[in-house]
Amino acid sequence: MNIALNHPVPLLELDVLRTFVAIVDTGSFAGAAETVFRTPSAVSMQIKKLEEMLGRPVLVRDSRAVSLTHEGEMLLEHARRVLALNREMMSRFIAPDIAGVVRLGTPDDVAERFLPEMLRRFSDSHCGVTVNVAVESTTKLVEMVRQRTLDIALITCEAGFRGDGEAEVLYRERLVWAAAKCGVAAEQHPIPVSVWEEGCVWRKAGLSGLEKQGMDYRIAFQSAHISGQRAAILADLAVAPLPVSALTGAVVEADPKYGLPELPDYALGMIISDDASVPVKAAADHLRACFTAVQANGRAV
């Protein structure tokens, strides 16, 4: 695009940049439309005008995905920077008194499946608040809140067992037996099982169900991280009790023909320190809203 030296450079609108970033983050125009509260056609029109202004394409569309052109990659970096500066500036006027540090504890699976997008959105609306995250087991997280080394803890509870009475339930989900797609681990005798550490409610639910049904099992793999559980399943070394939302790709729910015991639902709860500050209360409110949306939509937002 040729611009005369005495002609002002066109200004990119923040709304358009926000839509562009949303497309990249969600991987689709439809996902971006939900994020920025516009129709898919309005999102398409914004990107069309953006590309006309720049004089070159920034996105490559096909029937399955959206990817960035070389120019799109450059624009993305600057768009994120411009939007971050805008958020920082606006926070000084909109919420100047909400500032501080929030110490948040979470289990490994929640940190992987839910928190990245939730914390990104919280950062967008509360630029003056820093959130430090600790990933630990539920048992340790409860103790850390009691010892006041954490302000908020997200914990697993109610998986057919008594959870912590202080927890406010944010989210409920079905537990299932996860197995490798077309795998044979569930056919073995005794059944090889991958489990979490002692005290984990998913472990208790799985092993208790097998014992009540009189099914022989052996603990073939043990890991405190969901990535380790997935590795064992994908290698067809074991089956494991996992939330249904953790099933992805080649990790599927075990076929009913294997007769594995039905598992209870589990709940994700939140406990907050008694002396919660304004930033802590703001973070807690944000988590409540996010998990309400997850429960309604069936996916992280």
Buried (B, 14 or more C-beta within 10 A) or exposed (E): EEEEEEEEEEEBEEEBBBBBBBBBBBEBBEBBBBBBEBEBEEBBBBBEEBBEBBEEBBBEBEEEEBEBBEBBEEBBEEBBEBBEEBBEEEBEEEBEEBBBEBBBBBBBBBBBBBBEBBBEBBBBBBBBBEBEEBBBBBBBBBBBBBEEEBBBBBBBBBBBEEBBEBBEEBBEBEBBBBBBEEBEBBEBEEBBBBBBBEEBBBBBBBBBBBEEEEBEBEEBBBBBBBEBBBBBBBEBBBBBBBBBBBBEEBBBBBEEEBEBBEBBBBBBBBBBBEEBBEBBBBBBEBBBBBBEBBEEEEEBB
